[in-house]
């Protein structure tokens, strides 16, 4: 099909052939014809201002004048029509040149006015538009490496394609970038306000390009940040679909595998591509490649100064970016994690696309509030089931929990619990309070959404529970029971990994902990919480100020966390009073009474354990005032004694183990206990 782009190139090619022939050595005494002064086809097109032609759009976007356009076309057309090499060879004779080069163009335009060659030589300098923007490249000839006049003038493939009316991707970007056409995609599960904010940024960028005084920083950089899988990239893709424009997407992790000089070249190519084709550039997962520990921020800033591109960087934490880069990014858009309604939409889309119809999206969203990426992966895992028509709750739970992976990464130990209320030997009052926690957690959505409490309560929507009692009274065990009853994965926080001696590191690790923990799938357990939640002290030394800072950060994180957090302590007085109003439930765990101790002794003896005689659990409960944890240790010690003696469990080893455990707790023991 003969398009307007091809028609223009054909007319320019015919005219260029004439100019080349007429510019060859004229007959002695003849005046060179006036046709050599300029490219009339280009002049007429430029004067007409037909912005549907790529050459005119190119001129506007890169602010090229007619002379620069003539050089660009002179370099490009012979690549499209190799027969022009004969005319170029005639023009450059006796020099062995038959391809576009600065010398050939300068010789052509100076046929009537030799001084023009001197005037226009600067057009080929590296700081001029054509080379600065990478629209042409100079490739030195091997026999004349330092003579730029004789270097080949090369037009990159994507620029050639643009002149023809095509939109090819530069082959040097293949492998690290992909181009997405504005095809219909499912609506992203992000608030409309996010899409609106992104649209405003793009509109502002387009408006800024109309300002002809802009000489530098013509790219607009915007950071889109939020939790992993929150829909950052999906929102940008949906916006390009709405605008009907293409999106060039670079994988930040793949880009980070390249050498710094290669990264700089790749960014320059990508920026030029989107500037050429009026597309958007997305660098997905830019946290690592442009962090302060990487030398790549300068390359991004350099590309931003050169090209009028609209660039989005998706990151989890914008503060992880190099500060020198952040200073040049005025636009930040936060994408919140999916709420319940968005979660239903994402589950419905993910399951529907894979043909899974046996799962209720509403129930899945309520039971497993994953982020967008996790939902997609869970649905993909479900699609691998042999019997996709009979997917049950166990399959769904396994697929959802598989998405947690190593999300705490050393900050906590992830455990699954099989303990239920039937395993607890506690007072009915404590059990009722634990069941109240279970009920409250299950009814959070109904409270905040159906009953409208969400309009009144914006912070503190999570459940923060304090379990206070002496060691071994069952505090940690109750946290395990809660996790099992609610189908949560217990995340036991590793205090030694979180607390750091370096200034600011503790706050950073605490932030990472609460960011990585999933409110709908993790129960955060802080054992011996007084180590982290200690009272703030009067500032007398600089270390006091930094310690207080960590507690302040923790207060904010706890208040904004929307999941279930359990703190256990045997030193309630050591916890900062500011946490008191943030506790949803406070449960005291007293030492067990005699009846409870007897039941605990009995409960720790497995059915498979051999007993040589009937064990008197009432006597053991009376004799030893031990908490549940100590009773467990005593039973284990008694079993080891029996194995050493070659017997089964009997009162002798039970009493011996009980007395030894009692002594190890620091309590007084009768001297005659061994008799």
HELIX and SHEET records of a PDB file:
HELIX    1   1 UNK A    4  UNK A   23  1                                  20    
HELIX    2   2 UNK A   34  UNK A   36  5                                   3    
HELIX    3   3 UNK A   40  UNK A   48  1                                   9    
HELIX    4   4 UNK A   54  UNK A   62  1                                   9    
HELIX    5   5 UNK A   66  UNK A   80  1                                  15    
HELIX    6   6 UNK A   84  UNK A   92  1                                   9    
HELIX    7   7 UNK A  102  UNK A  109  1                                   8    
HELIX    8   8 UNK A  115  UNK A  120  1                                   6    
HELIX    9   9 UNK A  121  UNK A  124  5                                   4    
HELIX   10  10 UNK A  129  UNK A  132  1                                   4    
HELIX   11  11 UNK A  148  UNK A  150  5                                   3    
HELIX   12  12 UNK A  157  UNK A  164  1                                   8    
HELIX   13  13 UNK A  171  UNK A  173  5                                   3    
HELIX   14  14 UNK A  192  UNK A  208  1                                  17    
HELIX   15  15 UNK A  232  UNK A  243  1                                  12    
HELIX   16  16 UNK A  252  UNK A  256  1                                   5    
HELIX   17  17 UNK A  260  UNK A  277  1                                  18    
HELIX   18  18 UNK A  297  UNK A  306  1                                  10    
HELIX   19  19 UNK A  318  UNK A  320  5                                   3    
HELIX   20  20 UNK A  323  UNK A  326  1                                   4    
HELIX   21  21 UNK A  340  UNK A  353  1                                  14    
HELIX   22  22 UNK A  361  UNK A  367  1                                   7    
HELIX   23  23 UNK A  372  UNK A  383  1                                  12    
HELIX   24  24 UNK A  388  UNK A  390  5                                   3    
HELIX   25  25 UNK A  393  UNK A  401  1                                   9    
HELIX   26  26 UNK A  421  UNK A  423  5                                   3    
HELIX   27  27 UNK A  428  UNK A  442  1                                  15    
HELIX   28  28 UNK A  444  UNK A  445  1                                   2    
HELIX   29  29 UNK A  446  UNK A  450  3                                   5    
HELIX   30  30 UNK A  453  UNK A  455  5                                   3    
HELIX   31  31 UNK A  475  UNK A  486  1                                  12    
HELIX   32  32 UNK A  495  UNK A  498  1                                   4    
HELIX   33  33 UNK A  505  UNK A  516  1                                  12    
HELIX   34  34 UNK A  529  UNK A  531  5                                   3    
HELIX   35  35 UNK A  542  UNK A  560  1                                  19    
HELIX   36  36 UNK A  572  UNK A  574  5                                   3    
HELIX   37  37 UNK A  577  UNK A  582  5                                   6    
HELIX   38  38 UNK A  594  UNK A  603  1                                  10    
HELIX   39  39 UNK A  617  UNK A  623  1                                   7    
HELIX   40  40 UNK A  628  UNK A  645  1                                  18    
HELIX   41  41 UNK A  651  UNK A  664  1                                  14    
HELIX   42  42 UNK A  671  UNK A  674  5                                   4    
SHEET    1   A 2 UNK A 137  UNK A 139  0                                        
SHEET    2   A 2 UNK A 152  UNK A 154 -1                                        
SHEET    1   B 6 UNK A 177  UNK A 180  0                                        
SHEET    2   B 6 UNK A 247  UNK A 251 -1                                        
SHEET    3   B 6 UNK A 280  UNK A 284  1                                        
SHEET    4   B 6 UNK A 310  UNK A 315  1                                        
SHEET    5   B 6 UNK A 220  UNK A 225  1                                        
SHEET    6   B 6 UNK A 331  UNK A 334  1                                        
SHEET    1   C 6 UNK A 412  UNK A 415  0                                        
SHEET    2   C 6 UNK A 489  UNK A 493 -1                                        
SHEET    3   C 6 UNK A 522  UNK A 526  1                                        
SHEET    4   C 6 UNK A 564  UNK A 569  1                                        
SHEET    5   C 6 UNK A 463  UNK A 469  1                                        
SHEET    6   C 6 UNK A 585  UNK A 589  1                                        
END                                                                             
